Amino acid sequence: MLSYSNWSVLTASFMVVTYLALSGVALCSVLYLVGAKWRFQVHGLAVSLYALFPMAFAMMVVLLIGGNQTFPWIGHVSHGEDVHMPGWYTLPLLAAREVIGMLTIMFIWRLFIKRQEVADRSEEDRLKFHHVACWVPFFTVLYATMIAWDFEMTLKPSWHSAIYGMQNLVSNFGMFLAFLLIWIYVLNTRDKLVKRVEEFVYNYLAQMMLAFTLLWMYTFFAQYLTIWYGNLGDERDRIDGMQNGDFSVVWWTMVALKFVVPFVTLCFPVTRHNPKLTVAVAVGIIAGTLCERFVWIAGVNGTGTIPVLWGGLVSIGVIMVGYQLVRSTMARNQLIKG
């Protein structure tokens, strides 16, 4: 049986894959609703990440079967005692809402993609697409909050934060923007796209990365300051354990790669207009998000080991499967050559 630290790599990987699948359609919806013309540059690539949902669903099933390996509170929580754990937190109810939630998102996201493909065909089709696009941000926030609470926040029953769902969403969407920028850069430089993405898109994505970096730091510090100032043991213990315990290196690496490096580089126009520099910053944001997801999940009690080998193997497996799923979708939709 894997140790909890090793098993946490699976949970963190599930969160990353799910957010990549979730965020592609979410970005296209928001760009459409605000009237951003550059959505036509990226909407085909972004919605291709929908292909990751089957892998995310399979990973979720494995985690649910894992029981107390995934959710340490199972078997150790007595509802009604002095712990912050609602009565509806039982594994059957958790599994039911997670399965129903993902299937619902997959249905709505698929409907959005279908409507987007024919939105310009007629006024009726445009209105149908508009109606679906209006629902996407709502379901994005609702579903993202649910998985943030179920798979991260409530791993320690006595710990809670009113802003955690939003912080989790902001962090992972920032990671998606970084991934999209790197993805476009690689496809452009290797001349793989049937229709090349214009250079100005790098600057637009870099500006959004900077905005989400600042928003992440705002939500992160708003949560941190409240917990520090309140000085409640149940809340302080988890934070102190992550930043000072066995995973302190991971914690401070997260802070550096998620805020310090992106802020001091992307705040200058010269960086945002240099694709190679923005790609380097984007790599750091992704690495920082991976550290963040792992430390929040594995560092519940501040103790454990950093599973470098196991983490590397899982990451390689996830990347290989995800690559094949997305590549086949892009080829089928004639987005890439060959």
Beta strands, then each sheet from edge to edge (+ up, - down):
end
